[in-house]
């Protein structure tokens, strides 16, 4: 009897010891796999992301003599629009070089002559004023723990100042091919800026792919060489007049907020 009891205790002890040293337990395997995945994810977040692109709401606020020019033309002195840009990131060097295209609309003026009914003879004149900055930038943009990207930048390029009038004619309700008249000028534009980009999300695809999305907010102060600011204005005799105001040193403040993607 004692021999049987001793044998049973030996078997139970051996089984318990095997269970304690079994490294193939599903629970242990799952824990080790999770630790490995986290290490891999942390490594991927440090990946080099050379390209960055952005889409922004953009607002231009003319200053000093440029603001007076818009006031003298009787048009809005704040422009609303959009901007798109792209750049190359030299990380780990905190340097970004890129370019930007933007458009700011400074209001619309409309005049309609003739009956307003659907099947009528009428003329519709519409004029729009806008500016188109086309700029290159050099940016000092450090990467703080892959979460925050403050930056300062120098920008330079050109700004196109334009006014376009479109004349639509209708004969018995049928539209006749429209006519356009445009006036514009361009100048050399340069300035400084500062901004802050904050990470919203990292999109990771195993084994080694990373895409980063950020909210980007910036302000720029821009100067420029002399330019003619135009206005094509519809008149009461179904025609138009072109007016220009010369601005020796246009200045403007530009605010932008949007989404930046690094990949």
Backbone as CSV, one residue per row, in Angstrom:
resi,resn,N_x,N_y,N_z,CA_x,CA_y,CA_z,C_x,C_y,C_z
1,UNK,0.832,-1.201,0.000,0.000,0.000,0.000,0.866,1.250,0.000
2,UNK,1.897,1.246,0.844,2.795,2.388,0.906,3.503,2.585,-0.428
3,UNK,3.840,1.441,-1.046,4.528,1.544,-2.345,3.645,2.185,-3.396
4,UNK,2.359,1.818,-3.434,1.405,2.402,-4.401,1.228,3.887,-4.159
5,UNK,1.101,4.275,-2.855,0.904,5.687,-2.509,2.115,6.521,-2.928
6,UNK,3.324,5.947,-2.681,4.545,6.672,-3.071,4.624,6.849,-4.577
7,UNK,4.192,5.850,-5.311,4.227,5.929,-6.774,3.289,7.005,-7.288
8,UNK,2.092,7.080,-6.681,1.111,8.102,-7.098,1.640,9.500,-6.844
9,UNK,2.247,9.705,-5.654,2.790,11.029,-5.326,3.912,11.423,-6.273
10,UNK,4.725,10.464,-6.693,5.825,10.739,-7.628,5.297,11.205,-8.985
11,UNK,4.246,10.515,-9.459,3.653,10.883,-10.758,3.059,12.279,-10.709
12,UNK,2.320,12.602,-9.615,1.689,13.923,-9.476,2.739,15.015,-9.438
13,UNK,3.829,14.769,-8.684,4.896,15.777,-8.581,5.567,16.010,-9.923
14,UNK,5.823,14.951,-10.674,6.452,15.088,-11.986,5.574,15.862,-12.959
15,UNK,4.280,15.571,-12.913,3.354,16.297,-13.811,3.304,17.769,-13.484
16,UNK,3.303,18.096,-12.169,3.277,19.506,-11.768,4.535,20.216,-12.201
17,UNK,5.686,19.563,-12.057,6.947,20.169,-12.482,6.987,20.401,-13.976
18,UNK,6.459,19.486,-14.757,6.418,19.645,-16.217,5.532,20.816,-16.614
19,UNK,4.396,20.938,-15.873,3.481,22.035,-16.180,4.131,23.377,-15.907
20,UNK,4.940,23.479,-14.827,5.579,24.739,-14.493,6.632,25.138,-15.518
21,UNK,7.246,24.152,-16.165,8.317,24.463,-17.123,7.865,24.405,-18.563
22,UNK,6.552,24.264,-18.776,6.041,24.158,-20.150,5.969,25.552,-20.766
23,UNK,6.915,25.887,-21.580,6.948,27.218,-22.217,6.058,27.302,-23.439
24,UNK,5.382,26.198,-23.761,4.489,26.242,-24.925,3.056,26.530,-24.505
25,UNK,2.870,26.933,-23.258,1.528,27.267,-22.784,0.954,28.389,-23.635
26,UNK,-0.300,28.291,-24.056,-0.901,29.346,-24.883,-0.837,30.708,-24.221
27,UNK,-0.998,30.768,-22.900,-0.979,32.050,-22.204,0.398,32.686,-22.294
28,UNK,1.450,31.890,-22.054,2.805,32.408,-22.133,3.142,32.824,-23.561
29,UNK,2.743,32.015,-24.517,3.006,32.331,-25.918,2.345,33.641,-26.319
30,UNK,1.093,33.843,-25.887,0.378,35.071,-26.218,1.069,36.280,-25.610
31,UNK,1.559,36.143,-24.357,2.231,37.258,-23.706,3.515,37.619,-24.435
32,UNK,4.315,36.629,-24.782,5.550,36.882,-25.505,5.278,37.498,-26.873
33,UNK,4.240,37.052,-27.552,3.894,37.593,-28.868,3.488,39.052,-28.758
34,UNK,2.725,39.415,-27.724,2.305,40.796,-27.531,3.514,41.687,-27.287
35,UNK,4.448,41.262,-26.458,5.650,42.040,-26.199,6.446,42.243,-27.482
36,UNK,6.556,41.199,-28.280,7.291,41.289,-29.538,6.630,42.270,-30.494
37,UNK,5.301,42.223,-30.600,4.568,43.137,-31.476,4.772,44.584,-31.049
38,UNK,4.733,44.851,-29.737,4.895,46.216,-29.259,6.286,46.750,-29.579
39,UNK,7.292,45.920,-29.414,8.652,46.328,-29.774,8.737,46.636,-31.263
40,UNK,8.102,45.805,-32.078,8.113,46.026,-33.520,7.390,47.322,-33.883
41,UNK,6.250,47.574,-33.244,5.485,48.793,-33.515,6.282,50.028,-33.121
42,UNK,6.934,49.970,-31.946,7.753,51.105,-31.513,8.887,51.356,-32.492
43,UNK,9.460,50.300,-33.043,10.534,50.458,-34.017,10.014,51.071,-35.311
44,UNK,8.838,50.608,-35.760,8.265,51.126,-37.005,7.944,52.618,-36.876
45,UNK,7.526,53.060,-35.698,7.199,54.474,-35.495,8.408,55.379,-35.672
46,UNK,9.606,54.804,-35.606,10.827,55.583,-35.818,11.253,55.589,-37.283
47,UNK,10.447,54.988,-38.151,10.816,54.901,-39.569,11.052,56.286,-40.179
48,UNK,11.926,56.328,-41.144,12.203,57.544,-41.901,11.070,57.790,-42.881
49,UNK,10.427,58.955,-42.776,9.311,59.315,-43.662,9.755,60.514,-44.503
50,UNK,10.236,60.295,-45.713,10.855,61.374,-46.488,9.878,62.357,-47.121
51,UNK,8.653,61.947,-47.400,7.717,62.807,-48.131,6.610,63.299,-47.209
52,UNK,6.185,64.538,-47.417,5.029,65.051,-46.691,4.195,65.935,-47.615
53,UNK,2.868,65.824,-47.458,1.913,66.553,-48.286,0.836,67.146,-47.385
54,UNK,0.245,68.264,-47.824,-0.773,68.896,-47.004,-1.871,69.554,-47.818
55,UNK,-3.061,69.618,-47.238,-4.213,70.324,-47.795,-4.750,71.238,-46.705
56,UNK,-4.954,72.549,-47.026,-5.211,73.539,-45.998,-6.349,74.498,-46.378
57,UNK,-7.054,74.969,-45.352,-7.847,76.189,-45.467,-6.873,77.348,-45.312
58,UNK,-6.988,78.350,-46.176,-6.026,79.449,-46.172,-6.748,80.793,-46.198
59,UNK,-6.238,81.739,-45.432,-6.841,83.070,-45.358,-5.753,84.130,-45.467
60,UNK,-5.948,85.074,-46.392,-4.985,86.146,-46.615,-5.568,87.471,-46.111
61,UNK,-4.784,88.178,-45.301,-5.206,89.468,-44.753,-4.197,90.523,-45.205
62,UNK,-4.507,91.304,-46.238,-3.581,92.340,-46.711,-3.291,93.375,-45.626
63,UNK,-2.080,93.901,-45.663,-1.646,94.895,-44.691,-1.229,96.181,-45.402
64,UNK,-1.201,97.269,-44.640,-0.687,98.579,-45.060,-1.176,98.980,-46.456
65,UNK,-0.264,99.237,-47.383,-0.643,99.783,-48.691,-1.478,98.811,-49.518
66,UNK,-1.284,97.515,-49.347,-2.096,96.550,-50.095,-3.545,96.584,-49.610
67,UNK,-3.732,96.713,-48.325,-5.090,96.825,-47.787,-5.773,98.094,-48.299
68,UNK,-5.027,99.200,-48.350,-5.591,100.455,-48.861,-5.975,100.320,-50.332
69,UNK,-5.201,99.525,-51.088,-5.524,99.330,-52.501,-6.869,98.641,-52.664
70,UNK,-7.109,97.579,-51.896,-8.400,96.892,-51.978,-9.531,97.798,-51.504
71,UNK,-9.266,98.606,-50.489,-10.291,99.550,-50.018,-10.632,100.562,-51.116
72,UNK,-9.621,101.064,-51.822,-9.868,102.067,-52.865,-10.615,101.473,-54.054
73,UNK,-10.434,100.160,-54.290,-11.162,99.500,-55.374,-12.589,99.142,-54.970
74,UNK,-12.885,99.290,-53.697,-14.234,98.982,-53.235,-14.514,97.505,-53.090
75,UNK,-13.454,96.690,-53.028,-13.636,95.249,-52.897,-13.300,94.765,-51.498
76,UNK,-13.557,93.497,-51.210,-13.198,92.923,-49.901,-11.693,92.989,-49.690
77,UNK,-11.284,93.185,-48.442,-9.857,93.247,-48.152,-9.380,92.040,-47.353
78,UNK,-10.140,90.952,-47.398,-9.716,89.666,-46.834,-10.034,88.586,-47.863
79,UNK,-9.060,87.716,-48.116,-9.258,86.646,-49.085,-9.333,85.290,-48.415
80,UNK,-10.257,84.451,-48.888,-10.458,83.114,-48.331,-10.228,82.081,-49.433
81,UNK,-9.567,80.989,-49.076,-9.298,79.996,-50.101,-8.684,78.725,-49.561
82,UNK,-7.773,78.162,-50.334,-7.177,76.870,-49.988,-5.711,76.875,-50.401
83,UNK,-4.982,75.886,-49.903,-3.577,75.718,-50.279,-3.248,74.237,-50.279
84,UNK,-2.349,73.846,-51.195,-1.822,72.488,-51.209,-0.303,72.595,-51.279
85,UNK,0.390,71.707,-50.589,1.842,71.749,-50.641,2.441,70.360,-50.512
86,UNK,3.719,70.278,-50.793,4.458,69.028,-50.661,5.914,69.332,-50.404
87,UNK,6.585,68.418,-49.715,7.979,68.660,-49.398,8.752,67.379,-49.178
88,UNK,10.070,67.533,-49.111,10.969,66.407,-48.846,11.609,66.620,-47.488
89,UNK,11.508,65.600,-46.635,12.005,65.664,-45.263,13.363,64.967,-45.190
90,UNK,14.380,65.704,-44.704,15.735,65.155,-44.648,16.047,64.509,-43.293
91,UNK,15.034,64.092,-42.550,15.204,63.456,-41.250,16.303,62.381,-41.318
92,UNK,17.244,62.300,-40.325,17.225,62.939,-39.006,17.666,64.394,-38.988
93,UNK,18.140,64.950,-40.103,18.383,66.392,-40.157,17.021,67.082,-40.170
94,UNK,16.753,68.023,-39.254,15.420,68.630,-39.170,15.175,69.669,-40.258
95,UNK,15.282,69.251,-41.511,15.171,70.159,-42.645,14.132,69.641,-43.635
96,UNK,13.236,70.534,-44.076,12.233,70.198,-45.085,12.293,71.257,-46.182
97,UNK,12.329,70.813,-47.432,12.304,71.709,-48.590,11.100,71.331,-49.440
98,UNK,10.313,72.331,-49.856,9.122,72.003,-50.629,8.533,73.203,-51.349
99,UNK,7.326,73.027,-51.849,6.636,74.069,-52.578,5.153,74.076,-52.277
100,UNK,4.495,75.201,-52.594,3.074,75.356,-52.266,2.343,76.149,-53.345
101,UNK,1.113,75.752,-53.584,0.200,76.480,-54.468,-1.032,76.842,-53.664
102,UNK,-1.463,78.111,-53.747,-2.642,78.548,-53.002,-3.488,79.465,-53.870
103,UNK,-4.739,79.651,-53.453,-5.642,80.573,-54.137,-6.542,81.224,-53.092
104,UNK,-6.614,82.569,-53.140,-7.457,83.334,-52.215,-8.463,84.160,-53.024
105,UNK,-9.735,84.037,-52.683,-10.800,84.745,-53.397,-11.193,86.003,-52.618
106,UNK,-11.218,87.132,-53.331,-11.553,88.415,-52.729,-12.906,88.908,-53.245
107,UNK,-13.897,88.088,-53.151,-15.247,88.518,-53.438,-15.659,88.439,-54.895
108,UNK,-16.969,88.536,-55.111,-17.590,88.473,-56.437,-18.593,89.607,-56.576
109,UNK,-18.654,90.177,-57.783,-19.661,91.198,-58.079,-20.479,90.730,-59.280
110,UNK,-21.791,90.850,-59.151,-22.692,90.374,-60.209,-23.663,91.468,-60.610
111,UNK,-23.973,91.519,-61.902,-25.027,92.392,-62.427,-25.796,91.620,-63.489
112,UNK,-27.131,91.740,-63.459,-27.984,91.072,-64.439,-28.832,92.128,-65.153
113,UNK,-28.875,92.050,-66.463,-29.653,92.981,-67.271,-30.692,92.188,-68.060
114,UNK,-31.921,92.689,-68.080,-32.996,91.996,-68.779,-33.892,91.276,-67.803
115,UNK,-34.831,90.524,-68.328,-35.810,89.827,-67.501,-35.138,88.699,-66.731
116,UNK,-35.644,88.458,-65.547,-35.117,87.374,-64.736,-35.837,86.063,-64.935
117,UNK,-36.797,86.011,-65.881,-37.525,84.768,-66.123,-36.649,83.773,-66.864
118,UNK,-37.059,82.498,-66.825,-36.250,81.424,-67.394,-36.053,81.598,-68.903
119,UNK,-37.145,81.836,-69.640,-37.056,81.974,-71.100,-37.093,83.452,-71.454
120,UNK,-35.950,84.087,-71.368,-35.885,85.527,-71.586,-34.553,85.895,-72.198
121,UNK,-34.480,87.123,-72.688,-33.212,87.672,-73.161,-32.577,88.455,-72.019
122,UNK,-31.378,88.038,-71.624,-30.727,88.719,-70.513,-29.212,88.572,-70.624
123,UNK,-28.525,89.418,-69.878,-27.064,89.393,-69.801,-26.665,89.334,-68.324
124,UNK,-25.782,88.412,-67.985,-25.289,88.281,-66.620,-23.778,88.543,-66.619
125,UNK,-23.373,89.557,-65.868,-21.960,89.895,-65.731,-21.495,89.537,-64.325
126,UNK,-20.390,88.842,-64.237,-19.860,88.418,-62.939,-18.352,88.611,-62.933
127,UNK,-17.821,89.260,-61.905,-16.387,89.486,-61.805,-15.868,88.939,-60.488
128,UNK,-14.682,88.346,-60.528,-14.044,87.773,-59.341,-12.612,88.283,-59.232
129,UNK,-12.225,88.612,-58.020,-10.849,88.987,-57.733,-10.189,87.889,-56.906
130,UNK,-8.955,87.537,-57.256,-8.256,86.519,-56.476,-6.750,86.692,-56.618
131,UNK,-6.032,86.083,-55.683,-4.576,86.036,-55.741,-4.136,84.583,-55.730
132,UNK,-3.012,84.323,-56.405,-2.466,82.961,-56.482,-1.002,83.003,-56.059
133,UNK,-0.700,82.697,-54.792,0.711,82.582,-54.389,1.279,81.230,-54.817
134,UNK,2.441,81.250,-55.447,3.184,80.036,-55.810,4.555,80.167,-55.147
135,UNK,4.776,79.413,-54.083,5.920,79.650,-53.219,6.731,78.382,-52.987
136,UNK,8.028,78.557,-52.790,8.911,77.500,-52.303,9.242,77.821,-50.846
137,UNK,9.547,76.789,-50.063,9.878,77.028,-48.657,11.040,76.143,-48.219
138,UNK,11.798,76.675,-47.264,12.854,75.942,-46.566,12.502,76.006,-45.092
139,UNK,12.376,74.851,-44.474,11.792,74.781,-43.132,12.701,74.024,-42.171
140,UNK,12.904,74.590,-40.982,13.564,73.892,-39.890,12.473,73.230,-39.058
141,UNK,12.408,71.894,-39.094,11.266,71.161,-38.528,11.757,69.964,-37.692
142,UNK,12.042,70.162,-36.411,12.468,69.045,-35.566,11.324,68.078,-35.279
143,UNK,11.701,66.834,-35.032,10.752,65.764,-34.706,10.873,65.476,-33.211
144,UNK,9.831,65.797,-32.442,9.847,65.593,-30.995,9.033,64.345,-30.667
145,UNK,9.742,63.237,-30.452,9.153,61.967,-30.016,8.074,61.468,-30.971
146,UNK,8.163,61.802,-32.252,7.217,61.433,-33.319,5.818,61.980,-33.074
147,UNK,5.664,62.933,-32.146,4.340,63.466,-31.819,4.167,64.942,-32.197
148,UNK,5.199,65.724,-32.003,5.086,67.169,-32.195,6.184,67.628,-33.153
149,UNK,5.790,68.507,-34.112,6.722,68.988,-35.133,6.609,70.511,-35.239
150,UNK,7.242,71.263,-34.338,7.262,72.727,-34.494,8.217,73.113,-35.612
151,UNK,7.984,74.249,-36.263,8.882,74.636,-37.344,8.879,76.140,-37.589
152,UNK,9.979,76.595,-38.160,10.119,77.956,-38.671,10.595,77.848,-40.111
153,UNK,10.194,78.797,-40.958,10.468,78.652,-42.382,10.740,79.986,-43.059
154,UNK,11.457,79.902,-44.176,11.636,80.999,-45.113,10.918,80.624,-46.399
155,UNK,10.178,81.575,-47.007,9.421,81.290,-48.218,9.743,82.333,-49.278
156,UNK,9.607,81.934,-50.534,9.839,82.856,-51.633,9.225,82.328,-52.918
157,UNK,8.851,83.245,-53.794,8.239,82.837,-55.061,7.550,84.010,-55.717
158,UNK,6.342,83.779,-56.199,5.583,84.829,-56.874,4.126,84.784,-56.436
159,UNK,3.454,85.934,-56.542,2.009,86.014,-56.310,1.364,86.676,-57.520
160,UNK,0.333,86.028,-58.044,-0.417,86.565,-59.179,-1.671,87.245,-58.647
161,UNK,-1.864,88.508,-59.035,-3.059,89.268,-58.666,-3.929,89.359,-59.914
162,UNK,-5.163,88.854,-59.821,-5.973,88.759,-61.037,-7.427,89.132,-60.770
163,UNK,-8.052,89.651,-61.808,-9.486,89.923,-61.798,-10.060,89.439,-63.126
164,UNK,-11.124,88.666,-63.070,-11.710,88.057,-64.267,-13.202,88.370,-64.309
165,UNK,-13.649,88.856,-65.464,-15.076,89.106,-65.680,-15.618,88.101,-66.688
166,UNK,-16.757,87.498,-66.355,-17.434,86.558,-67.248,-18.785,87.129,-67.643
167,UNK,-19.056,87.176,-68.947,-20.332,87.681,-69.459,-21.111,86.529,-70.073
168,UNK,-22.277,86.246,-69.494,-23.157,85.200,-70.027,-24.385,85.860,-70.651
169,UNK,-24.703,85.457,-71.877,-25.849,86.007,-72.583,-26.859,84.901,-72.883
170,UNK,-28.131,85.222,-72.706,-29.210,84.260,-72.943,-30.188,84.851,-73.946
171,UNK,-30.515,84.072,-74.974,-31.478,84.473,-75.997,-32.618,83.478,-75.991
172,UNK,-33.798,83.948,-75.569,-34.975,83.081,-75.404,-34.653,81.899,-74.478
173,UNK,-33.869,82.187,-73.442,-33.536,81.164,-72.457,-32.362,80.290,-72.821
174,UNK,-31.854,80.422,-74.047,-30.727,79.601,-74.470,-29.426,80.374,-74.295
175,UNK,-28.450,79.738,-73.641,-27.190,80.417,-73.342,-26.307,80.495,-74.587
176,UNK,-25.823,81.699,-74.855,-24.862,81.931,-75.920,-23.467,81.780,-75.311
177,UNK,-22.494,81.226,-76.064,-21.146,81.052,-75.491,-20.668,82.300,-74.752
178,UNK,-20.180,82.105,-73.515,-19.813,83.224,-72.653,-18.506,83.857,-73.110
179,UNK,-18.317,85.097,-72.701,-17.106,85.835,-72.993,-16.420,86.187,-71.681
180,UNK,-15.099,86.280,-71.705,-14.359,86.626,-70.498,-13.396,87.765,-70.783
181,UNK,-13.120,88.516,-69.746,-12.134,89.592,-69.800,-11.328,89.510,-68.508
182,UNK,-10.003,89.529,-68.627,-9.172,89.390,-67.434,-8.081,90.449,-67.410
183,UNK,-7.659,90.763,-66.220,-6.577,91.718,-66.013,-5.761,91.205,-64.831
184,UNK,-4.448,91.315,-64.898,-3.642,90.792,-63.808,-2.221,91.286,-63.810
185,UNK,-1.550,91.001,-62.705,-0.140,91.317,-62.551,0.479,90.331,-61.582
186,UNK,1.799,90.306,-61.532,2.502,89.384,-60.633,3.728,90.086,-60.071
187,UNK,4.197,89.594,-58.948,5.391,90.185,-58.336,6.215,89.108,-57.647
188,UNK,7.378,89.501,-57.186,8.226,88.634,-56.378,7.741,88.701,-54.937
189,UNK,7.525,87.527,-54.324,7.012,87.450,-52.959,7.986,86.675,-52.084
190,UNK,8.185,87.162,-50.863,9.088,86.492,-49.930,8.597,86.749,-48.507
191,UNK,9.015,85.892,-47.574,8.551,86.087,-46.216,9.055,85.033,-45.259
192,UNK,8.502,85.082,-44.043,8.867,84.149,-42.980,7.586,83.545,-42.422
193,UNK,7.733,82.390,-41.794,6.572,81.732,-41.220,6.941,80.859,-40.037
194,UNK,5.927,80.477,-39.280,6.109,79.564,-38.154,4.847,78.735,-38.017
195,UNK,5.016,77.507,-37.538,3.849,76.635,-37.407,4.094,75.493,-36.449
196,UNK,3.055,74.702,-36.277,3.111,73.557,-35.377,2.237,72.444,-35.941
197,UNK,2.833,71.267,-36.112,2.098,70.085,-36.568,2.059,69.081,-35.418
198,UNK,0.874,68.544,-35.134,0.677,67.597,-34.036,0.080,66.313,-34.596
199,UNK,0.664,65.197,-34.214,0.229,63.905,-34.748,-1.182,63.566,-34.286
200,UNK,-1.980,63.083,-35.237,-3.314,62.568,-34.943,-3.296,61.043,-34.896
201,UNK,-2.587,60.432,-35.846,-2.581,58.969,-35.893,-1.384,58.473,-36.687
202,UNK,-0.890,57.295,-36.305,0.070,56.530,-37.090,-0.660,55.326,-37.666
203,UNK,-0.594,55.160,-38.973,-1.195,53.995,-39.626,-0.064,53.029,-39.949
204,UNK,-0.043,51.891,-39.250,1.044,50.922,-39.366,0.528,49.665,-40.047
205,UNK,1.262,49.235,-41.057,0.971,47.978,-41.735,2.200,47.089,-41.624
206,UNK,2.036,45.957,-40.917,3.160,45.047,-40.752,3.521,44.427,-42.101
207,UNK,4.809,44.183,-42.368,5.864,44.156,-41.354,6.583,45.479,-41.131
208,UNK,6.468,46.490,-42.059,7.369,47.633,-41.878,6.863,48.909,-42.539
209,UNK,5.555,49.109,-42.619,5.007,50.270,-43.324,4.391,51.251,-42.329
210,UNK,4.641,52.566,-42.560,4.145,53.608,-41.663,3.649,54.798,-42.468
211,UNK,2.495,55.319,-42.068,1.969,56.581,-42.605,1.467,57.406,-41.435
212,UNK,1.858,58.686,-41.393,1.533,59.533,-40.243,0.614,60.668,-40.690
213,UNK,-0.434,60.936,-39.898,-1.374,62.025,-40.168,-1.276,63.045,-39.039
214,UNK,-1.192,64.337,-39.422,-1.022,65.401,-38.437,-1.957,66.572,-38.730
215,UNK,-2.313,67.305,-37.677,-2.979,68.601,-37.815,-1.886,69.664,-37.865
216,UNK,-1.953,70.533,-38.881,-0.902,71.521,-39.105,-1.507,72.926,-39.075
217,UNK,-0.936,73.813,-38.247,-1.392,75.206,-38.129,-0.185,76.110,-38.337
218,UNK,-0.329,77.143,-39.179,0.813,78.022,-39.434,0.365,79.449,-39.712
219,UNK,1.325,80.378,-39.561,1.115,81.782,-39.918,2.344,82.261,-40.676
220,UNK,2.122,83.065,-41.713,3.213,83.635,-42.499,3.025,85.139,-42.642
221,UNK,4.142,85.845,-42.667,4.125,87.258,-43.024,4.895,87.395,-44.330
222,UNK,4.217,87.938,-45.347,4.778,88.004,-46.690,4.952,89.449,-47.130
223,UNK,6.078,89.706,-47.795,6.347,90.971,-48.441,6.441,90.730,-49.947
224,UNK,6.444,91.830,-50.716,6.558,91.663,-52.156,7.067,92.912,-52.839
225,UNK,7.510,92.733,-54.080,7.894,93.872,-54.899,6.637,94.536,-55.457
226,UNK,6.790,95.666,-56.125,5.647,96.457,-56.594,4.781,95.655,-57.562
227,UNK,3.484,95.937,-57.545,2.544,95.198,-58.384,1.318,96.064,-58.658
228,UNK,0.650,95.793,-59.778,-0.619,96.444,-60.111,-1.762,95.526,-59.667
229,UNK,-2.576,96.009,-58.746,-3.742,95.238,-58.287,-4.937,95.626,-59.156
230,UNK,-5.512,94.680,-59.901,-6.562,95.028,-60.871,-7.975,94.795,-60.329
231,UNK,-8.925,95.446,-60.978,-10.344,95.172,-60.742,-11.090,95.379,-62.055
232,UNK,-11.717,94.326,-62.568,-12.605,94.430,-63.725,-14.016,94.536,-63.167
233,UNK,-14.672,95.678,-63.424,-15.961,95.958,-62.780,-17.071,96.103,-63.818
234,UNK,-18.178,95.374,-63.645,-19.309,95.540,-64.565,-19.961,96.909,-64.382
235,UNK,-20.461,97.473,-65.476,-21.109,98.779,-65.436,-22.596,98.624,-65.736
236,UNK,-23.315,99.737,-65.613,-24.764,99.710,-65.818,-25.174,99.707,-67.282
237,UNK,-24.232,99.852,-68.193,-24.574,99.830,-69.620,-24.169,98.503,-70.272
238,UNK,-24.168,97.441,-69.474,-23.865,96.087,-69.926,-22.432,95.964,-70.457
239,UNK,-21.537,96.746,-69.896,-20.137,96.682,-70.268,-19.299,96.550,-68.991
240,UNK,-18.045,96.956,-69.070,-17.176,96.857,-67.906,-16.083,97.912,-67.997
241,UNK,-15.471,98.186,-66.858,-14.313,99.074,-66.791,-13.206,98.325,-66.051
242,UNK,-11.965,98.652,-66.402,-10.806,98.045,-65.754,-10.084,99.123,-64.957
243,UNK,-9.907,98.846,-63.673,-9.182,99.775,-62.806,-7.988,99.063,-62.198
244,UNK,-6.908,99.805,-62.019,-5.691,99.259,-61.400,-5.188,100.226,-60.349
245,UNK,-4.656,99.644,-59.282,-4.008,100.441,-58.238,-2.593,99.910,-58.073
246,UNK,-1.613,100.800,-58.163,-0.220,100.404,-58.016,0.154,100.360,-56.540
247,UNK,0.762,99.240,-56.135,1.200,99.057,-54.741,2.706,98.820,-54.766
248,UNK,3.454,99.697,-54.095,4.913,99.618,-54.139,5.460,98.447,-53.318
249,UNK,4.901,98.218,-52.154,5.446,97.175,-51.264,4.297,96.427,-50.588
250,UNK,3.641,95.524,-51.307,2.508,94.803,-50.717,2.954,93.893,-49.570
251,UNK,2.138,93.881,-48.540,2.376,93.015,-47.390,1.081,92.302,-47.051
252,UNK,1.205,91.093,-46.527,0.015,90.348,-46.123,0.374,89.310,-45.068
253,UNK,-0.616,89.004,-44.246,-0.497,87.925,-43.265,-1.364,86.780,-43.763
254,UNK,-0.818,85.567,-43.733,-1.545,84.383,-44.194,-1.675,83.392,-43.035
255,UNK,-2.922,82.988,-42.747,-3.200,81.954,-41.755,-3.628,80.689,-42.490
256,UNK,-3.125,79.543,-42.031,-3.498,78.277,-42.657,-3.676,77.194,-41.582
257,UNK,-4.667,76.345,-41.794,-4.862,75.182,-40.934,-5.338,74.037,-41.821
258,UNK,-4.773,72.847,-41.583,-5.141,71.726,-42.442,-4.554,70.416,-41.968
259,UNK,-4.529,69.471,-42.892,-4.046,68.117,-42.633,-2.730,67.892,-43.370
260,UNK,-1.736,67.384,-42.646,-0.463,67.013,-43.241,-0.318,65.491,-43.153
261,UNK,0.194,64.880,-44.214,0.441,63.435,-44.236,1.918,63.215,-44.524
262,UNK,2.567,62.415,-43.687,3.953,62.009,-43.903,3.985,60.548,-44.288
263,UNK,4.767,60.216,-45.319,4.840,58.820,-45.747,6.179,58.546,-46.429
